[in-house]
Amino acid sequence: MLRNDRRRGQWMLMAPERLLVLDEMALAVVRACVGQDVADLAAGIDRLTAEYDAPRAEVAADVLELLTDLRNKGYVVT
């Protein structure tokens, strides 16, 4: 679950009995590529590529690395 701790001004991913504070880039990836409102991963990568004016191959590699890590730690379910 993605939650905003307004008191601390931080976004967090919550999993059973743990939480992870997200930095700006991780939050952008999670918002673009994870959740019910996301059409598919490729669309999220395309959005990030345009938003950050970065090469798509680099964005895709970074996104896949982050999401794989979050999945392996139980924060994201595929």
C-alpha positions as CSV (number, residue, x, y, z in Angstrom):
1,M,0.0,0.0,0.0
2,L,1.2,3.5,-0.8
3,R,0.6,5.9,2.0
4,N,1.4,9.6,2.6
5,D,2.6,10.4,6.1
6,R,1.5,14.0,6.1
7,R,3.0,14.7,9.5
8,R,6.5,13.7,8.4
9,G,6.0,14.8,4.7
10,Q,7.0,11.4,3.4
11,W,5.5,8.8,1.1
12,M,5.8,5.2,2.2
13,L,5.1,1.7,0.9
14,M,3.6,-0.5,3.6
15,A,3.7,-4.2,3.8
16,P,2.7,-6.5,6.6
17,E,4.6,-5.4,9.7
18,R,7.0,-3.1,7.8
19,L,7.3,0.1,5.8
20,L,9.6,1.7,3.3
21,V,10.1,5.4,3.0
22,L,10.3,6.3,-0.7
23,D,12.6,8.9,-2.2
24,E,11.4,11.2,-5.0
25,M,12.4,8.9,-7.8
26,A,11.0,5.7,-6.2
27,L,7.7,7.5,-5.6
28,A,7.6,8.6,-9.3
29,V,8.2,5.0,-10.4
30,V,5.6,3.5,-8.1
31,R,3.0,6.1,-9.1
32,A,3.7,5.6,-12.8
33,C,4.1,1.8,-12.9
34,V,2.2,0.2,-10.0
35,G,-1.4,0.0,-9.0
36,Q,-5.0,-0.2,-10.3
37,D,-4.8,3.0,-12.3
38,V,-1.8,1.8,-14.3
39,A,-2.6,0.4,-17.8
40,D,0.7,-1.5,-18.1
41,L,4.3,-1.2,-17.2
42,A,5.4,-0.1,-20.7
43,A,3.0,2.9,-20.5
44,G,4.5,3.8,-17.1
45,I,8.0,3.7,-18.5
46,D,6.9,5.8,-21.4
47,R,5.4,8.4,-19.1
48,L,8.6,8.5,-17.0
49,T,10.8,8.8,-20.1
50,A,8.8,11.8,-21.3
51,E,8.6,13.4,-17.8
52,Y,12.3,13.2,-17.1
53,D,13.5,13.6,-20.8
54,A,15.7,10.5,-20.4
55,P,16.6,7.6,-22.7
56,R,13.9,5.0,-22.6
57,A,16.3,2.1,-22.3
58,E,17.9,3.6,-19.2
59,V,14.5,4.4,-17.7
60,A,13.3,0.9,-18.4
61,A,16.4,-0.7,-16.8
62,D,16.1,1.5,-13.7
63,V,12.4,0.9,-13.3
64,L,12.7,-2.9,-13.7
65,E,15.6,-3.0,-11.2
66,L,13.6,-1.0,-8.6
67,L,10.4,-2.9,-9.1
68,T,12.2,-6.3,-9.0
69,D,13.8,-5.2,-5.7
70,L,10.5,-4.1,-4.2
71,R,8.8,-7.3,-5.3
72,N,11.6,-9.4,-3.8
73,K,11.2,-7.6,-0.5
74,G,7.4,-8.0,-0.5
75,Y,6.4,-4.4,-1.1
76,V,5.0,-4.9,-4.6
77,V,2.9,-7.9,-5.7
78,T,2.9,-8.9,-9.4
